[in-house]
Amino acid sequence: NKFLIEVSDGMITNLKNTVLNVTIADCAGVLVYDKVRQAVGAFHSGWRGTQLNIISKGIRKMIEVFNSEPTNLLVWVSPCASQKNYEVGIDVASFFSEKYLIQKAKNKFLLDIRGCIRDQLINEGVKEKNIEISDICTIEDKRFHSYRRDRSLSARMSAFIGMLE
């Protein structure tokens, strides 16, 4: 069994009775389960992590360490900011394809982080039918924590995954 520990926005393991946890507010928690190799991954993907392709890097690490096959991966993407509410400036928008942006004003855009994450997963070979993306917007739904909505008053949520013995 292997367990890698690093300070990062992503973790993978094949150890049973071990829980991987990422804290989120408007960012996406992306949880991955390899049903064949019995391994899991948890990734924190906000705009920066998505722009830096943490999901692809995480899946490639699962392939390298556990011999995972992307077609065997099941993925869940947590509630996060929806495109209609995820406003970014030109500085952030410049990192993303027009496919994921709606221009709201001269230097204001709405970012589709969910769509970008979905496409990154599919580009790594994950079957679209094996990807479940929550349609809950953390900015709109007050049951969820949102830094963009509540600023310094916002707490964080957890997205976690593990396997039992």
ChimeraX attribute file (.defattr): number of C-alpha atoms within 10 A of each C-alpha:
attribute: neighborCount
match mode: 1-to-1
recipient: residues
	/A:1	8
	/A:2	11
	/A:3	12
	/A:4	9
	/A:5	10
	/A:6	8
	/A:7	6
	/A:8	10
	/A:9	18
	/A:10	23
	/A:11	22
	/A:12	27
	/A:13	23
	/A:14	22
	/A:15	17
	/A:16	14
	/A:17	9
	/A:18	15
	/A:19	16
	/A:20	19
	/A:21	21
	/A:22	22
	/A:23	16
	/A:24	24
	/A:25	23
	/A:26	25
	/A:27	24
	/A:28	29
	/A:29	27
	/A:30	25
	/A:31	29
	/A:32	25
	/A:33	22
	/A:34	22
	/A:35	14
	/A:36	11
	/A:37	16
	/A:38	16
	/A:39	24
	/A:40	28
	/A:41	26
	/A:42	28
	/A:43	28
	/A:44	26
	/A:45	27
	/A:46	22
	/A:47	23
	/A:48	13
	/A:49	17
	/A:50	21
	/A:51	17
	/A:52	13
	/A:53	16
	/A:54	22
	/A:55	27
	/A:56	19
	/A:57	15
	/A:58	19
	/A:59	25
	/A:60	17
	/A:61	16
	/A:62	25
	/A:63	15
	/A:64	11
	/A:65	16
	/A:66	19
	/A:67	14
	/A:68	21
	/A:69	19
	/A:70	20
	/A:71	15
	/A:72	16
	/A:73	25
	/A:74	19
	/A:75	24
	/A:76	18
	/A:77	23
	/A:78	25
	/A:79	26
	/A:80	29
	/A:81	28
	/A:82	23
	/A:83	18
	/A:84	15
	/A:85	17
	/A:86	20
	/A:87	20
	/A:88	18
	/A:89	16
	/A:90	12
	/A:91	9
	/A:92	15
	/A:93	22
	/A:94	12
	/A:95	13
	/A:96	16
	/A:97	10
	/A:98	12
	/A:99	10
	/A:100	16
	/A:101	20
	/A:102	16
	/A:103	16
	/A:104	13
	/A:105	9
	/A:106	8
	/A:107	11
	/A:108	17
	/A:109	24
	/A:110	20
	/A:111	28
	/A:112	21
	/A:113	24
	/A:114	25
	/A:115	15
	/A:116	19
	/A:117	25
	/A:118	18
	/A:119	15
	/A:120	19
	/A:121	22
	/A:122	18
	/A:123	12
	/A:124	16
	/A:125	16
	/A:126	21
	/A:127	16
	/A:128	14
	/A:129	9
	/A:130	17
	/A:131	18
	/A:132	15
	/A:133	18
	/A:134	14
	/A:135	13
	/A:136	14
	/A:137	20
	/A:138	26
	/A:139	23
	/A:140	16
	/A:141	14
	/A:142	11
	/A:143	8
	/A:144	19
	/A:145	23
	/A:146	26
	/A:147	18
	/A:148	16
	/A:149	17
	/A:150	12
	/A:151	10
	/A:152	9
	/A:153	9
	/A:154	14
	/A:155	14
	/A:156	13
	/A:157	17
	/A:158	13
	/A:159	20
	/A:160	17
	/A:161	18
	/A:162	23
	/A:163	16
	/A:164	8
	/A:165	7
